[in-house]
């Protein structure tokens, strides 16, 4: 499982995914189905996200209503930016359909 902060036209979101990278075709298909076709992605260490989100992380990680390719952990960009420092994030990956 990977955790990623995506900067999108609709604002920042934090996702959980089983995809190996933010540009994996299966993840891109799921993102496109939600209207996300352009983004900058930063990986967040899983343990750090688990620590910062607490119980919410566990609930989202086991949500059977979402796919393994894409589970939205946080759609509140302000909260995501307050929980993680830029130094916590991996290198950026840019994507545009």
C-alpha atoms as one frame of an Amber mdcrd trajectory, in Angstrom:
protein
   0.000   0.000   0.000   1.170   3.508  -0.802  -0.025   6.876   0.426   0.134
   9.854  -1.912  -0.656  13.535  -1.734  -2.071  14.641  -5.081  -2.207  18.297
  -6.038  -5.118  18.481  -8.469  -7.192  21.162 -10.148  -9.870  20.528  -7.533
  -7.416  20.867  -4.660  -5.107  18.556  -2.731  -6.239  15.023  -1.805  -4.482
  12.234   0.052  -5.048   8.736  -1.313  -4.240   5.151  -0.420  -3.416   2.872
  -3.325  -1.999  -0.549  -4.074  -0.510   0.853  -7.301   3.276   0.963  -7.408
   3.391   4.499  -8.787   1.066   7.462  -9.339   1.267   6.849 -13.096   0.311
   3.149 -12.998  -2.403   2.617 -15.662  -4.891   1.071 -13.208  -4.573   4.064
 -10.858  -4.790   6.572 -13.712  -8.043   4.908 -14.825  -9.513   5.205 -11.307
  -8.395   8.840 -11.002  -9.858   9.662 -14.426 -13.194   8.158 -13.340 -13.181
  10.759 -10.537 -12.310  13.578 -12.955  -8.611  13.753 -12.035  -6.552  13.801
 -15.229  -3.763  16.180 -14.243  -1.844  16.206 -10.980   1.421  16.419  -9.131
   1.878  13.462  -6.758   4.083  13.137  -3.690   4.487   9.864  -1.839   4.015
   9.951   1.945   5.560   7.196   4.097   2.757   4.792   5.089   3.746   4.681
   8.756   3.809   8.474   8.954   0.327   8.715   7.423  -0.935   6.000   9.792
   0.482   7.941  12.749  -0.908  11.314  11.668  -4.409  10.103  10.688  -4.796
   7.576  13.510  -8.048   5.616  13.540  -9.252   7.326  10.359  -6.379   5.680
   8.469  -7.425   2.206   9.657 -11.075   2.820   8.738 -10.240   3.969   5.210
  -7.689   1.195   4.701 -10.320  -1.493   5.323 -13.280   0.215   3.572 -14.859
  -2.440   1.371 -16.750   0.163  -0.681 -13.589   1.479  -2.317 -11.215  -0.279
  -4.704  -7.686  -1.298  -3.787  -6.429   1.030  -6.503  -7.884   4.175  -4.977
  -9.144   5.006  -1.524  -9.514   8.657  -0.593  -7.899   9.218   2.790  -8.368
  12.983   2.912 -10.021  15.438   0.525  -9.423  18.406   2.852  -6.286  20.007
   1.446  -5.908  22.372   4.378  -5.770  19.443   6.816  -3.349  17.507   4.595
  -1.020  20.493   4.385  -1.133  20.942   8.154  -0.413  17.238   8.838   2.632
  16.917   6.564   5.670  19.089   6.006   7.318  19.281   2.592  10.271  17.394
   4.079   7.878  14.478   4.794   7.061  14.075   1.104   8.866  12.129  -1.579
   9.920  13.636  -4.912   7.157  14.980  -7.160   5.681  13.039 -10.075   3.821
  15.140 -12.638   1.081  13.706 -14.845  -1.136  15.188 -17.522  -3.512  13.134
 -19.664
